[in-house]
Amino acid sequence: MTADPTGLNPGTYTGKVTIASATTNETLQVPVTMSVSAIQQSILLSQTGLTFTAVANGGVVPRQTFGVLNTGSHELDRGCDYFLGRKLAGG
């Protein structure tokens, strides 16, 4: 998933990302929020993405982490809302 703020006015935008099971056709909607600022900000992530692979009835999928470094000249809001770990029924 990528988010491109090009052409958006400063403000807060909300939406949903739908995650679908390829085997059960079940879906899970994850709420997402993107804040667009008029102040130039910059971050550096420790990796470009996360991949989770699981087997039905195979146990808990190990959690993964990533680092965020502020490389800009202004303080970044460290607030973070997340909605992960909810398992699709039957998965």
mmCIF file as gemmi writes it, N, C-alpha and C atoms, coordinates in Angstrom:
data_model
loop_
_atom_site.group_PDB
_atom_site.id
_atom_site.type_symbol
_atom_site.label_atom_id
_atom_site.label_alt_id
_atom_site.label_comp_id
_atom_site.label_asym_id
_atom_site.label_entity_id
_atom_site.label_seq_id
_atom_site.pdbx_PDB_ins_code
_atom_site.Cartn_x
_atom_site.Cartn_y
_atom_site.Cartn_z
_atom_site.occupancy
_atom_site.B_iso_or_equiv
_atom_site.pdbx_formal_charge
_atom_site.auth_seq_id
_atom_site.auth_asym_id
_atom_site.pdbx_PDB_model_num
ATOM 1 N N . MET Axp A 1 ? 0.837 -1.144 0 1 0 ? 1 A 1
ATOM 2 C CA . MET Axp A 1 ? 0 0 0 1 0 ? 1 A 1
ATOM 3 C C . MET Axp A 1 ? 0.896 1.224 0 1 0 ? 1 A 1
ATOM 4 N N . THR Axp A 2 ? 0.543 2.213 -0.79 1 0 ? 2 A 1
ATOM 5 C CA . THR Axp A 2 ? 1.255 3.486 -0.783 1 0 ? 2 A 1
ATOM 6 C C . THR Axp A 2 ? 0.237 4.605 -0.668 1 0 ? 2 A 1
ATOM 7 N N . ALA Axp A 3 ? 0.701 5.738 -0.194 1 0 ? 3 A 1
ATOM 8 C CA . ALA Axp A 3 ? -0.154 6.92 -0.092 1 0 ? 3 A 1
ATOM 9 C C . ALA Axp A 3 ? 0.594 8.089 -0.72 1 0 ? 3 A 1
ATOM 10 N N . ASP Axp A 4 ? -0.039 8.785 -1.62 1 0 ? 4 A 1
ATOM 11 C CA . ASP Axp A 4 ? 0.584 9.91 -2.318 1 0 ? 4 A 1
ATOM 12 C C . ASP Axp A 4 ? -0.219 11.172 -2.03 1 0 ? 4 A 1
ATOM 13 N N . PRO Axp A 5 ? 0.362 12.117 -1.268 1 0 ? 5 A 1
ATOM 14 C CA . PRO Axp A 5 ? -0.381 13.333 -0.919 1 0 ? 5 A 1
ATOM 15 C C . PRO Axp A 5 ? -0.364 14.408 -2.012 1 0 ? 5 A 1
ATOM 16 N N . THR Axp A 6 ? 0.228 14.108 -3.158 1 0 ? 6 A 1
ATOM 17 C CA . THR Axp A 6 ? 0.308 15.088 -4.238 1 0 ? 6 A 1
ATOM 18 C C . THR Axp A 6 ? -1.077 15.63 -4.574 1 0 ? 6 A 1
ATOM 19 N N . GLY Axp A 7 ? -1.203 16.946 -4.587 1 0 ? 7 A 1
ATOM 20 C CA . GLY Axp A 7 ? -2.458 17.586 -4.962 1 0 ? 7 A 1
ATOM 21 C C . GLY Axp A 7 ? -3.459 17.734 -3.822 1 0 ? 7 A 1
ATOM 22 N N . LEU Axp A 8 ? -3.151 17.199 -2.635 1 0 ? 8 A 1
ATOM 23 C CA . LEU Axp A 8 ? -4.065 17.327 -1.493 1 0 ? 8 A 1
ATOM 24 C C . LEU Axp A 8 ? -3.748 18.579 -0.697 1 0 ? 8 A 1
ATOM 25 N N . ASN Axp A 9 ? -4.765 19.251 -0.242 1 0 ? 9 A 1
ATOM 26 C CA . ASN Axp A 9 ? -4.582 20.399 0.633 1 0 ? 9 A 1
ATOM 27 C C . ASN Axp A 9 ? -4.215 19.904 2.031 1 0 ? 9 A 1
ATOM 28 N N . PRO Axp A 10 ? -3.532 20.746 2.843 1 0 ? 10 A 1
ATOM 29 C CA . PRO Axp A 10 ? -3.245 20.345 4.219 1 0 ? 10 A 1
ATOM 30 C C . PRO Axp A 10 ? -4.528 19.964 4.95 1 0 ? 10 A 1
ATOM 31 N N . GLY Axp A 11 ? -4.452 18.912 5.739 1 0 ? 11 A 1
ATOM 32 C CA . GLY Axp A 11 ? -5.618 18.441 6.486 1 0 ? 11 A 1
ATOM 33 C C . GLY Axp A 11 ? -5.481 16.974 6.818 1 0 ? 11 A 1
ATOM 34 N N . THR Axp A 12 ? -6.52 16.412 7.384 1 0 ? 12 A 1
ATOM 35 C CA . THR Axp A 12 ? -6.538 15.003 7.766 1 0 ? 12 A 1
ATOM 36 C C . THR Axp A 12 ? -7.517 14.261 6.869 1 0 ? 12 A 1
ATOM 37 N N . TYR Axp A 13 ? -7.063 13.166 6.319 1 0 ? 13 A 1
ATOM 38 C CA . TYR Axp A 13 ? -7.863 12.36 5.41 1 0 ? 13 A 1
ATOM 39 C C . TYR Axp A 13 ? -8.002 10.955 6 1 0 ? 13 A 1
ATOM 40 N N . THR Axp A 14 ? -9.186 10.396 5.899 1 0 ? 14 A 1
ATOM 41 C CA . THR Axp A 14 ? -9.41 9.057 6.423 1 0 ? 14 A 1
ATOM 42 C C . THR Axp A 14 ? -9.935 8.153 5.323 1 0 ? 14 A 1
ATOM 43 N N . GLY Axp A 15 ? -9.73 6.873 5.509 1 0 ? 15 A 1
ATOM 44 C CA . GLY Axp A 15 ? -10.207 5.898 4.534 1 0 ? 15 A 1
ATOM 45 C C . GLY Axp A 15 ? -10.117 4.512 5.135 1 0 ? 15 A 1
ATOM 46 N N . LYS Axp A 16 ? -10.251 3.51 4.302 1 0 ? 16 A 1
ATOM 47 C CA . LYS Axp A 16 ? -10.174 2.125 4.749 1 0 ? 16 A 1
ATOM 48 C C . LYS Axp A 16 ? -9.36 1.327 3.749 1 0 ? 16 A 1
ATOM 49 N N . VAL Axp A 17 ? -8.592 0.384 4.275 1 0 ? 17 A 1
ATOM 50 C CA . VAL Axp A 17 ? -7.868 -0.58 3.449 1 0 ? 17 A 1
ATOM 51 C C . VAL Axp A 17 ? -8.551 -1.913 3.671 1 0 ? 17 A 1
ATOM 52 N N . THR Axp A 18 ? -8.887 -2.588 2.601 1 0 ? 18 A 1
ATOM 53 C CA . THR Axp A 18 ? -9.537 -3.889 2.708 1 0 ? 18 A 1
ATOM 54 C C . THR Axp A 18 ? -8.516 -4.991 2.496 1 0 ? 18 A 1
ATOM 55 N N . ILE Axp A 19 ? -8.452 -5.903 3.465 1 0 ? 19 A 1
ATOM 56 C CA . ILE Axp A 19 ? -7.571 -7.066 3.379 1 0 ? 19 A 1
ATOM 57 C C . ILE Axp A 19 ? -8.468 -8.268 3.118 1 0 ? 19 A 1
ATOM 58 N N . ALA Axp A 20 ? -8.134 -9.043 2.09 1 0 ? 20 A 1
ATOM 59 C CA . ALA Axp A 20 ? -8.981 -10.174 1.703 1 0 ? 20 A 1
ATOM 60 C C . ALA Axp A 20 ? -8.218 -11.482 1.794 1 0 ? 20 A 1
ATOM 61 N N . SER Axp A 21 ? -8.906 -12.514 2.245 1 0 ? 21 A 1
ATOM 62 C CA . SER Axp A 21 ? -8.339 -13.857 2.282 1 0 ? 21 A 1
ATOM 63 C C . SER Axp A 21 ? -8.511 -14.49 0.909 1 0 ? 21 A 1
ATOM 64 N N . ALA Axp A 22 ? -7.431 -15.02 0.375 1 0 ? 22 A 1
ATOM 65 C CA . ALA Axp A 22 ? -7.486 -15.664 -0.933 1 0 ? 22 A 1
ATOM 66 C C . ALA Axp A 22 ? -8.184 -17.02 -0.873 1 0 ? 22 A 1
ATOM 67 N N . THR Axp A 23 ? -8.264 -17.616 0.317 1 0 ? 23 A 1
ATOM 68 C CA . THR Axp A 23 ? -8.852 -18.947 0.422 1 0 ? 23 A 1
ATOM 69 C C . THR Axp A 23 ? -10.295 -18.948 0.911 1 0 ? 23 A 1
ATOM 70 N N . THR Axp A 24 ? -10.665 -17.977 1.754 1 0 ? 24 A 1
ATOM 71 C CA . THR Axp A 24 ? -12.025 -17.98 2.309 1 0 ? 24 A 1
ATOM 72 C C . THR Axp A 24 ? -12.894 -16.859 1.751 1 0 ? 24 A 1
ATOM 73 N N . ASN Axp A 25 ? -12.3 -15.963 0.998 1 0 ? 25 A 1
ATOM 74 C CA . ASN Axp A 25 ? -12.979 -14.787 0.448 1 0 ? 25 A 1
ATOM 75 C C . ASN Axp A 25 ? -13.512 -13.845 1.525 1 0 ? 25 A 1
ATOM 76 N N . GLU Axp A 26 ? -13.067 -14.023 2.768 1 0 ? 26 A 1
ATOM 77 C CA . GLU Axp A 26 ? -13.451 -13.095 3.831 1 0 ? 26 A 1
ATOM 78 C C . GLU Axp A 26 ? -12.611 -11.832 3.726 1 0 ? 26 A 1
ATOM 79 N N . THR Axp A 27 ? -13.155 -10.728 4.214 1 0 ? 27 A 1
ATOM 80 C CA . THR Axp A 27 ? -12.428 -9.47 4.173 1 0 ? 27 A 1
ATOM 81 C C . THR Axp A 27 ? -12.407 -8.826 5.556 1 0 ? 27 A 1
ATOM 82 N N . LEU Axp A 28 ? -11.417 -7.978 5.75 1 0 ? 28 A 1
ATOM 83 C CA . LEU Axp A 28 ? -11.264 -7.193 6.966 1 0 ? 28 A 1
ATOM 84 C C . LEU Axp A 28 ? -10.935 -5.781 6.537 1 0 ? 28 A 1
ATOM 85 N N . GLN Axp A 29 ? -11.695 -4.799 7.021 1 0 ? 29 A 1
ATOM 86 C CA . GLN Axp A 29 ? -11.417 -3.412 6.689 1 0 ? 29 A 1
ATOM 87 C C . GLN Axp A 29 ? -10.631 -2.771 7.822 1 0 ? 29 A 1
ATOM 88 N N . VAL Axp A 30 ? -9.488 -2.171 7.468 1 0 ? 30 A 1
ATOM 89 C CA . VAL Axp A 30 ? -8.617 -1.519 8.425 1 0 ? 30 A 1
ATOM 90 C C . VAL Axp A 30 ? -8.724 -0.013 8.211 1 0 ? 30 A 1
ATOM 91 N N . PRO Axp A 31 ? -9.111 0.745 9.239 1 0 ? 31 A 1
ATOM 92 C CA . PRO Axp A 31 ? -9.178 2.195 9.073 1 0 ? 31 A 1
ATOM 93 C C . PRO Axp A 31 ? -7.779 2.796 8.976 1 0 ? 31 A 1
ATOM 94 N N . VAL Axp A 32 ? -7.606 3.76 8.088 1 0 ? 32 A 1
ATOM 95 C CA . VAL Axp A 32 ? -6.326 4.451 7.926 1 0 ? 32 A 1
ATOM 96 C C . VAL Axp A 32 ? -6.554 5.952 7.981 1 0 ? 32 A 1
ATOM 97 N N . THR Axp A 33 ? -5.552 6.667 8.451 1 0 ? 33 A 1
ATOM 98 C CA . THR Axp A 33 ? -5.599 8.121 8.527 1 0 ? 33 A 1
ATOM 99 C C . THR Axp A 33 ? -4.302 8.673 7.955 1 0 ? 33 A 1
ATOM 100 N N . MET Axp A 34 ? -4.402 9.694 7.116 1 0 ? 34 A 1
ATOM 101 C CA . MET Axp A 34 ? -3.225 10.376 6.587 1 0 ? 34 A 1
ATOM 102 C C . MET Axp A 34 ? -3.374 11.86 6.869 1 0 ? 34 A 1
ATOM 103 N N . SER Axp A 35 ? -2.344 12.438 7.469 1 0 ? 35 A 1
ATOM 104 C CA . SER Axp A 35 ? -2.329 13.87 7.735 1 0 ? 35 A 1
ATOM 105 C C . SER Axp A 35 ? -1.381 14.536 6.755 1 0 ? 35 A 1
ATOM 106 N N . VAL Axp A 36 ? -1.865 15.564 6.089 1 0 ? 36 A 1
ATOM 107 C CA . VAL Axp A 36 ? -1.054 16.32 5.14 1 0 ? 36 A 1
ATOM 108 C C . VAL Axp A 36 ? -0.76 17.666 5.776 1 0 ? 36 A 1
ATOM 109 N N . SER Axp A 37 ? 0.526 18.013 5.848 1 0 ? 37 A 1
ATOM 110 C CA . SER Axp A 37 ? 0.956 19.249 6.497 1 0 ? 37 A 1
ATOM 111 C C . SER Axp A 37 ? 1.527 20.215 5.464 1 0 ? 37 A 1
ATOM 112 N N . ALA Axp A 38 ? 1.385 21.506 5.741 1 0 ? 38 A 1
ATOM 113 C CA . ALA Axp A 38 ? 1.985 22.518 4.875 1 0 ? 38 A 1
ATOM 114 C C . ALA Axp A 38 ? 3.478 22.637 5.153 1 0 ? 38 A 1
ATOM 115 N N . ILE Axp A 39 ? 3.939 22.125 6.294 1 0 ? 39 A 1
ATOM 116 C CA . ILE Axp A 39 ? 5.354 22.165 6.669 1 0 ? 39 A 1
ATOM 117 C C . ILE Axp A 39 ? 6.053 20.965 6.047 1 0 ? 39 A 1
ATOM 118 N N . GLN Axp A 40 ? 7.186 21.215 5.408 1 0 ? 40 A 1
ATOM 119 C CA . GLN Axp A 40 ? 7.956 20.134 4.799 1 0 ? 40 A 1
ATOM 120 C C . GLN Axp A 40 ? 8.469 19.208 5.897 1 0 ? 40 A 1
ATOM 121 N N . GLN Axp A 41 ? 8.084 17.945 5.857 1 0 ? 41 A 1
ATOM 122 C CA . GLN Axp A 41 ? 8.529 16.952 6.825 1 0 ? 41 A 1
ATOM 123 C C . GLN Axp A 41 ? 9.146 15.791 6.081 1 0 ? 41 A 1
ATOM 124 N N . SER Axp A 42 ? 10.018 15.064 6.768 1 0 ? 42 A 1
ATOM 125 C CA . SER Axp A 42 ? 10.688 13.946 6.123 1 0 ? 42 A 1
ATOM 126 C C . SER Axp A 42 ? 10.973 12.861 7.155 1 0 ? 42 A 1
ATOM 127 N N . ILE Axp A 43 ? 10.699 11.609 6.784 1 0 ? 43 A 1
ATOM 128 C CA . ILE Axp A 43 ? 11.024 10.474 7.647 1 0 ? 43 A 1
ATOM 129 C C . ILE Axp A 43 ? 11.788 9.438 6.845 1 0 ? 43 A 1
ATOM 130 N N . LEU Axp A 44 ? 12.534 8.61 7.55 1 0 ? 44 A 1
ATOM 131 C CA . LEU Axp A 44 ? 13.253 7.502 6.941 1 0 ? 44 A 1
ATOM 132 C C . LEU Axp A 44 ? 12.797 6.232 7.632 1 0 ? 44 A 1
ATOM 133 N N . LEU Axp A 45 ? 12.324 5.262 6.864 1 0 ? 45 A 1
ATOM 134 C CA . LEU Axp A 45 ? 11.868 3.988 7.411 1 0 ? 45 A 1
ATOM 135 C C . LEU Axp A 45 ? 12.973 2.954 7.287 1 0 ? 45 A 1
ATOM 136 N N . SER Axp A 46 ? 13.041 2.031 8.257 1 0 ? 46 A 1
ATOM 137 C CA . SER Axp A 46 ? 14.094 1.021 8.255 1 0 ? 46 A 1
ATOM 138 C C . SER Axp A 46 ? 13.915 -0.03 7.163 1 0 ? 46 A 1
ATOM 139 N N . GLN Axp A 47 ? 12.738 -0.115 6.588 1 0 ? 47 A 1
ATOM 140 C CA . GLN Axp A 47 ? 12.48 -1.057 5.497 1 0 ? 47 A 1
ATOM 141 C C . GLN Axp A 47 ? 11.302 -0.561 4.672 1 0 ? 47 A 1
ATOM 142 N N . THR Axp A 48 ? 11.128 -1.145 3.5 1 0 ? 48 A 1
ATOM 143 C CA . THR Axp A 48 ? 10.099 -0.644 2.588 1 0 ? 48 A 1
ATOM 144 C C . THR Axp A 48 ? 8.747 -1.309 2.762 1 0 ? 48 A 1
ATOM 145 N N . GLY Axp A 49 ? 8.66 -2.375 3.549 1 0 ? 49 A 1
ATOM 146 C CA . GLY Axp A 49 ? 7.371 -3.032 3.74 1 0 ? 49 A 1
ATOM 147 C C . GLY Axp A 49 ? 7.482 -4.209 4.682 1 0 ? 49 A 1
ATOM 148 N N . LEU Axp A 50 ? 6.336 -4.77 5.024 1 0 ? 50 A 1
ATOM 149 C CA . LEU Axp A 50 ? 6.257 -5.953 5.864 1 0 ? 50 A 1
ATOM 150 C C . LEU Axp A 50 ? 5.465 -7.015 5.119 1 0 ? 50 A 1
ATOM 151 N N . THR Axp A 51 ? 5.869 -8.265 5.237 1 0 ? 51 A 1
ATOM 152 C CA . THR Axp A 51 ? 5.15 -9.37 4.622 1 0 ? 51 A 1
ATOM 153 C C . THR Axp A 51 ? 4.799 -10.377 5.698 1 0 ? 51 A 1
ATOM 154 N N . PHE Axp A 52 ? 3.529 -10.726 5.787 1 0 ? 52 A 1
ATOM 155 C CA . PHE Axp A 52 ? 3.068 -11.705 6.75 1 0 ? 52 A 1
ATOM 156 C C . PHE Axp A 52 ? 2.551 -12.923 5.993 1 0 ? 52 A 1
ATOM 157 N N . THR Axp A 53 ? 3.062 -14.091 6.334 1 0 ? 53 A 1
ATOM 158 C CA . THR Axp A 53 ? 2.616 -15.33 5.722 1 0 ? 53 A 1
ATOM 159 C C . THR Axp A 53 ? 2.162 -16.264 6.84 1 0 ? 53 A 1
ATOM 160 N N . ALA Axp A 54 ? 0.988 -16.851 6.676 1 0 ? 54 A 1
ATOM 161 C CA . ALA Axp A 54 ? 0.451 -17.739 7.703 1 0 ? 54 A 1
ATOM 162 C C . ALA Axp A 54 ? -0.157 -18.976 7.059 1 0 ? 54 A 1
ATOM 163 N N . VAL Axp A 55 ? -0.192 -20.041 7.831 1 0 ? 55 A 1
ATOM 164 C CA . VAL Axp A 55 ? -0.807 -21.292 7.409 1 0 ? 55 A 1
ATOM 165 C C . VAL Axp A 55 ? -2.017 -21.525 8.304 1 0 ? 55 A 1
ATOM 166 N N . ALA Axp A 56 ? -3.142 -21.913 7.722 1 0 ? 56 A 1
ATOM 167 C CA . ALA Axp A 56 ? -4.344 -22.189 8.505 1 0 ? 56 A 1
ATOM 168 C C . ALA Axp A 56 ? -4.025 -23.187 9.611 1 0 ? 56 A 1
ATOM 169 N N . ASN Axp A 57 ? -4.444 -22.872 10.831 1 0 ? 57 A 1
ATOM 170 C CA . ASN Axp A 57 ? -4.203 -23.698 12.02 1 0 ? 57 A 1
ATOM 171 C C . ASN Axp A 57 ? -2.718 -23.913 12.293 1 0 ? 57 A 1
ATOM 172 N N . GLY Axp A 58 ? -1.884 -22.995 11.796 1 0 ? 58 A 1
ATOM 173 C CA . GLY Axp A 58 ? -0.437 -23.135 11.952 1 0 ? 58 A 1
ATOM 174 C C . GLY Axp A 58 ? 0.148 -22.383 13.119 1 0 ? 58 A 1
ATOM 175 N N . GLY Axp A 59 ? -0.675 -21.77 13.941 1 0 ? 59 A 1
ATOM 176 C CA . GLY Axp A 59 ? -0.152 -21.054 15.091 1 0 ? 59 A 1
ATOM 177 C C . GLY Axp A 59 ? -0.045 -19.566 14.838 1 0 ? 59 A 1
ATOM 178 N N . VAL Axp A 60 ? 0.55 -18.902 15.796 1 0 ? 60 A 1
ATOM 179 C CA . VAL Axp A 60 ? 0.662 -17.444 15.765 1 0 ? 60 A 1
ATOM 180 C C . VAL Axp A 60 ? 1.756 -17.022 14.791 1 0 ? 60 A 1
ATOM 181 N N . VAL Axp A 61 ? 1.461 -16.033 13.982 1 0 ? 61 A 1
ATOM 182 C CA . VAL Axp A 61 ? 2.446 -15.467 13.065 1 0 ? 61 A 1
ATOM 183 C C . VAL Axp A 61 ? 3.321 -14.508 13.87 1 0 ? 61 A 1
ATOM 184 N N . PRO Axp A 62 ? 4.652 -14.662 13.805 1 0 ? 62 A 1
ATOM 185 C CA . PRO Axp A 62 ? 5.518 -13.767 14.578 1 0 ? 62 A 1
ATOM 186 C C . PRO Axp A 62 ? 5.304 -12.31 14.19 1 0 ? 62 A 1
ATOM 187 N N . ARG Axp A 63 ? 5.357 -11.436 15.189 1 0 ? 63 A 1
ATOM 188 C CA . ARG Axp A 63 ? 5.173 -10.016 14.9 1 0 ? 63 A 1
ATOM 189 C C . ARG Axp A 63 ? 6.428 -9.469 14.237 1 0 ? 63 A 1
ATOM 190 N N . GLN Axp A 64 ? 6.256 -8.349 13.558 1 0 ? 64 A 1
ATOM 191 C CA . GLN Axp A 64 ? 7.354 -7.68 12.879 1 0 ? 64 A 1
ATOM 192 C C . GLN Axp A 64 ? 7.358 -6.219 13.296 1 0 ? 64 A 1
ATOM 193 N N . THR Axp A 65 ? 8.508 -5.594 13.212 1 0 ? 65 A 1
ATOM 194 C CA . THR Axp A 65 ? 8.628 -4.188 13.581 1 0 ? 65 A 1
ATOM 195 C C . THR Axp A 65 ? 9.355 -3.433 12.476 1 0 ? 65 A 1
ATOM 196 N N . PHE Axp A 66 ? 9.267 -2.115 12.544 1 0 ? 66 A 1
ATOM 197 C CA . PHE Axp A 66 ? 10.061 -1.275 11.661 1 0 ? 66 A 1
ATOM 198 C C . PHE Axp A 66 ? 10.406 0.008 12.408 1 0 ? 66 A 1
ATOM 199 N N . GLY Axp A 67 ? 11.485 0.64 12.002 1 0 ? 67 A 1
ATOM 200 C CA . GLY Axp A 67 ? 11.941 1.86 12.643 1 0 ? 67 A 1
ATOM 201 C C . GLY Axp A 67 ? 11.568 3.088 11.832 1 0 ? 67 A 1
ATOM 202 N N . VAL Axp A 68 ? 11.355 4.199 12.54 1 0 ? 68 A 1
ATOM 203 C CA . VAL Axp A 68 ? 11.03 5.475 11.908 1 0 ? 68 A 1
ATOM 204 C C . VAL Axp A 68 ? 12.014 6.522 12.433 1 0 ? 68 A 1
ATOM 205 N N . LEU Axp A 69 ? 12.713 7.214 11.534 1 0 ? 69 A 1
ATOM 206 C CA . LEU Axp A 69 ? 13.679 8.245 11.893 1 0 ? 69 A 1
ATOM 207 C C . LEU Axp A 69 ? 13.243 9.568 11.286 1 0 ? 69 A 1
ATOM 208 N N . ASN Axp A 70 ? 13.171 10.611 12.101 1 0 ? 70 A 1
ATOM 209 C CA . ASN Axp A 70 ? 12.827 11.946 11.623 1 0 ? 70 A 1
ATOM 210 C C . ASN Axp A 70 ? 14.069 12.558 10.982 1 0 ? 70 A 1
ATOM 211 N N . THR Axp A 71 ? 14.071 12.69 9.659 1 0 ? 71 A 1
ATOM 212 C CA . THR Axp A 71 ? 15.2 13.295 8.95 1 0 ? 71 A 1
ATOM 213 C C . THR Axp A 71 ? 14.88 14.721 8.507 1 0 ? 71 A 1
ATOM 214 N N . GLY Axp A 72 ? 13.725 15.22 8.913 1 0 ? 72 A 1
ATOM 215 C CA . GLY Axp A 72 ? 13.317 16.575 8.562 1 0 ? 72 A 1
ATOM 216 C C . GLY Axp A 72 ? 13.793 17.595 9.579 1 0 ? 72 A 1
ATOM 217 N N . SER Axp A 73 ? 13.383 18.834 9.378 1 0 ? 73 A 1
ATOM 218 C CA . SER Axp A 73 ? 13.821 19.915 10.253 1 0 ? 73 A 1
ATOM 219 C C . SER Axp A 73 ? 12.752 20.322 11.27 1 0 ? 73 A 1
ATOM 220 N N . HIS Axp A 74 ? 11.626 19.647 11.29 1 0 ? 74 A 1
ATOM 221 C CA . HIS Axp A 74 ? 10.548 19.963 12.225 1 0 ? 74 A 1
ATOM 222 C C . HIS Axp A 74 ? 10.19 18.728 13.037 1 0 ? 74 A 1
ATOM 223 N N . GLU Axp A 75 ? 9.619 18.952 14.223 1 0 ? 75 A 1
ATOM 224 C CA . GLU Axp A 75 ? 9.18 17.846 15.066 1 0 ? 75 A 1
ATOM 225 C C . GLU Axp A 75 ? 7.977 17.163 14.427 1 0 ? 75 A 1
ATOM 226 N N . LEU Axp A 76 ? 7.982 15.848 14.478 1 0 ? 76 A 1
ATOM 227 C CA . LEU Axp A 76 ? 6.862 15.078 13.942 1 0 ? 76 A 1
ATOM 228 C C . LEU Axp A 76 ? 5.965 14.633 15.08 1 0 ? 76 A 1
ATOM 229 N N . ASP Axp A 77 ? 4.673 14.57 14.82 1 0 ? 77 A 1
ATOM 230 C CA . ASP Axp A 77 ? 3.713 14.045 15.787 1 0 ? 77 A 1
ATOM 231 C C . ASP Axp A 77 ? 3.964 12.554 15.904 1 0 ? 77 A 1
ATOM 232 N N . ARG Axp A 78 ? 4.211 12.075 17.115 1 0 ? 78 A 1
ATOM 233 C CA . ARG Axp A 78 ? 4.534 10.665 17.303 1 0 ? 78 A 1
ATOM 234 C C . ARG Axp A 78 ? 3.304 9.81 17.543 1 0 ? 78 A 1
ATOM 235 N N . GLY Axp A 79 ? 2.12 10.384 17.43 1 0 ? 79 A 1
ATOM 236 C CA . GLY Axp A 79 ? 0.91 9.603 17.623 1 0 ? 79 A 1
ATOM 237 C C . GLY Axp A 79 ? 0.758 8.565 16.524 1 0 ? 79 A 1
ATOM 238 N N . CYS Axp A 80 ? 0.301 7.401 16.897 1 0 ? 80 A 1
ATOM 239 C CA . CYS Axp A 80 ? 0.137 6.333 15.91 1 0 ? 80 A 1
ATOM 240 C C . CYS Axp A 80 ? -1.037 5.469 16.319 1 0 ? 80 A 1
ATOM 241 N N . ASP Axp A 81 ? -2.015 5.362 15.46 1 0 ? 81 A 1
ATOM 242 C CA . ASP Axp A 81 ? -3.129 4.452 15.689 1 0 ? 81 A 1
ATOM 243 C C . ASP Axp A 81 ? -2.934 3.26 14.772 1 0 ? 81 A 1
ATOM 244 N N . TYR Axp A 82 ? -3.147 2.086 15.295 1 0 ? 82 A 1
ATOM 245 C CA . TYR Axp A 82 ? -3.017 0.9 14.461 1 0 ? 82 A 1
ATOM 246 C C . TYR Axp A 82 ? -4.122 -0.085 14.774 1 0 ? 82 A 1
ATOM 247 N N . PHE Axp A 83 ? -4.388 -0.92 13.811 1 0 ? 83 A 1
ATOM 248 C CA . PHE Axp A 83 ? -5.44 -1.919 13.924 1 0 ? 83 A 1
ATOM 249 C C . PHE Axp A 83 ? -4.936 -3.166 13.227 1 0 ? 83 A 1
ATOM 250 N N . LEU Axp A 84 ? -4.07 -3.89 13.92 1 0 ? 84 A 1
ATOM 251 C CA . LEU Axp A 84 ? -3.493 -5.1 13.347 1 0 ? 84 A 1
ATOM 252 C C . LEU Axp A 84 ? -3.674 -6.238 14.33 1 0 ? 84 A 1
ATOM 253 N N . GLY Axp A 85 ? -3.529 -7.429 13.863 1 0 ? 85 A 1
ATOM 254 C CA . GLY Axp A 85 ? -3.586 -8.589 14.729 1 0 ? 85 A 1
ATOM 255 C C . GLY Axp A 85 ? -4.956 -9.243 14.79 1 0 ? 85 A 1
ATOM 256 N N . ARG Axp A 86 ? -5.991 -8.619 14.253 1 0 ? 86 A 1
ATOM 257 C CA . ARG Axp A 86 ? -7.308 -9.252 14.234 1 0 ? 86 A 1
ATOM 258 C C . ARG Axp A 86 ? -7.31 -10.307 13.143 1 0 ? 86 A 1
ATOM 259 N N . LYS Axp A 87 ? -7.589 -11.514 13.509 1 0 ? 87 A 1
ATOM 260 C CA . LYS Axp A 87 ? -7.517 -12.642 12.58 1 0 ? 87 A 1
ATOM 261 C C . LYS Axp A 87 ? -8.835 -12.778 11.811 1 0 ? 87 A 1
ATOM 262 N N . LEU Axp A 88 ? -8.745 -13.069 10.52 1 0 ? 88 A 1
ATOM 263 C CA . LEU Axp A 88 ? -9.935 -13.358 9.74 1 0 ? 88 A 1
ATOM 264 C C . LEU Axp A 88 ? -10.539 -14.67 10.231 1 0 ? 88 A 1
ATOM 265 N N . ALA Axp A 89 ? -11.833 -14.735 10.333 1 0 ? 89 A 1
ATOM 266 C CA . ALA Axp A 89 ? -12.499 -15.965 10.791 1 0 ? 89 A 1
ATOM 267 C C . ALA Axp A 89 ? -12.128 -17.109 9.868 1 0 ? 89 A 1
ATOM 268 N N . GLY Axp A 90 ? -11.82 -18.244 10.451 1 0 ? 90 A 1
ATOM 269 C CA . GLY Axp A 90 ? -11.466 -19.421 9.658 1 0 ? 90 A 1
ATOM 270 C C . GLY Axp A 90 ? -10.051 -19.413 9.151 1 0 ? 90 A 1
ATOM 271 N N . GLY Axp A 91 ? -9.256 -18.351 9.497 1 0 ? 91 A 1
ATOM 272 C CA . GLY Axp A 91 ? -7.89 -18.253 8.964 1 0 ? 91 A 1
ATOM 273 C C . GLY Axp A 91 ? -6.823 -18.607 9.919 1 0 ? 91 A 1
